[in-house]
Amino acid sequence: GASAPHALIVDGDALRRARDDARQLRERFRPERDTAARSARRVDLSVGGLVALAYPDRVAKRREGQPGRYLMRGGGGAALAGEQSLTGSEFLAIADLDGARAESRIYLAAALSEEELRALFAGDIVREEEVLFDDATGAVQARRRERLGAIELSEVALRDPDPALVAGAFLDTVARRGVSALPWTEAARRVRERLAFIHALDPAWPDVSDDALGASLDEWLAPHLSGMRRLDDLRRLDLGALLLERAGWKRRAELDVLAPTHVEVPSGSRILVDYSDSAAPELAVRLQEMFGLVETPRVGGGRVPLTLHLLSPAQRPVQVTRDLAGFWRTSYFDVRKDLRGRYPKHHWPENPLEAVPTRRTK
C-alpha cells in the first residue's frame, strides 16, 4: 500500500533501513565538506529527503509526457511498478529498485519536492549557458540551463548570450554545412577563384579550398561574427575581403598582376577572366575583337595561356583554343567561311592579323 501523506510505496523494513542509512550518512559527513548534509541540518526533511540523502544517485525526475517513467540523476531510467500513487510526482527519491533491466523497476520510493531537492543538492546543481543553431529558424537559440547530473531542473531563453558561445554556434554550423554554404556573392566567389588559381601555381599562397577554409574558420571568420544571431546576418560580411585579409594585404597588388580580373583585347575592350577552372582560366570574347593579335593572352605571370572562347556576333562560341596563332593559321578559314554565310554584313578578312579589330556587332 501507499502512505498518503508522503506518497510512499511502503515496505516497513526497507523504509526503516533507508531512514537508518540516511541518518548514518548525515552523521558521517562533516558540514563543511558536504553540501547535502549541511543543507539537511537547515531543513525539516521529508521521507523523500531522507531517502535522497541515503541514495543521492537515485534522485529522479519524471520524463515529460510519460507518467510513471523517470530519469535518474546518474542517467539511468526507472519505471514505477504497476499503478501507484506516485505516478504524478515530478521528483522521486528511490530507495529500492531492480537494476537488472535497461529501465529499472521501482519498488520503493518517496515523493520529493523540487524545493527540497534544490536545498539538499545546491552545491551539485550545474548552471550553464547553451547556445545552439536552430536549422528550422536559421538562427542561434540561447538558453540558460540548470541540471543535477542528467536531470534538467530549468531552462530559460537568453536574450544576451555570451558572444563567444554565439560565435562558436555559428562556426559549428558552418563546419557542419560546409564553407560552400556561406553566402558567397559573385564578387567574393571571383576573389576566391583567383586566389585558388595562384595557389595552384604557387603553394606559398594560402589555400582557399573548402577543406582549408573549413579547418581555419577560427582564424578568418570568427573575428567578424560579433553581433550576429541569424545565418542571414552573414550576408553583411564581405567574404572576398576576408580572404584577401587572410592572404595579407601586401599581396593585393601581386594578386592583380598574377590573376587580373580583366584582360584588355585589341579592340580596347576589357574582358572579364573566368578563373572557375583554376587549371585553365577562360576568356570569352568576340572573334572580331581579337583581329591583329598573334599570341594568346596569358596570366599567372605569363605562365598560363587563357583558354579563349571565340564568339560570333551573336555571342555564340565558334572556336575554343589556347593557341591563337595556330587558330589564325588553320581553323580560322573554315570558321570564316561559316561566319560569312551567317553574318554577311560583318567584315571577315582573309588576313585576320592585318585587320582592324572592332567591337561593333554590325
Secondary structure, 3 states (H helix, E strand, C coil): CEECCCCEECCHHHHHHHHHHHHHHHHHCCCCCCHHHHHHCCCCCCHHHHHHHHCHHHEEEECCCCCCEEEECCCCEEEECCCCHHHHCCEEEEEEEECCCCEEEEEEEEECCHHHHHHHCHHHCEEEEEEEEECCCCEEEEEEEEEECCEEEEEEECCCCCHHHHHHHHHHHHHHHCHHHCCCCHHHHHHHHHHHHHHHHCCCCCCCCHHHHHHCHHHHCHHHCCCCCEHHHHHHCCHHHHHHHHHCHHHHHHHHHHCCCEEECCCCCEEEEECCCCCCCEEEEEHHHHCCCCCCCEECCCCEECEEEEECCCCCEEEEECCHHHHHHCCHHHHHHHHHHHCCCCCCCCCCCCCCCCCCCC
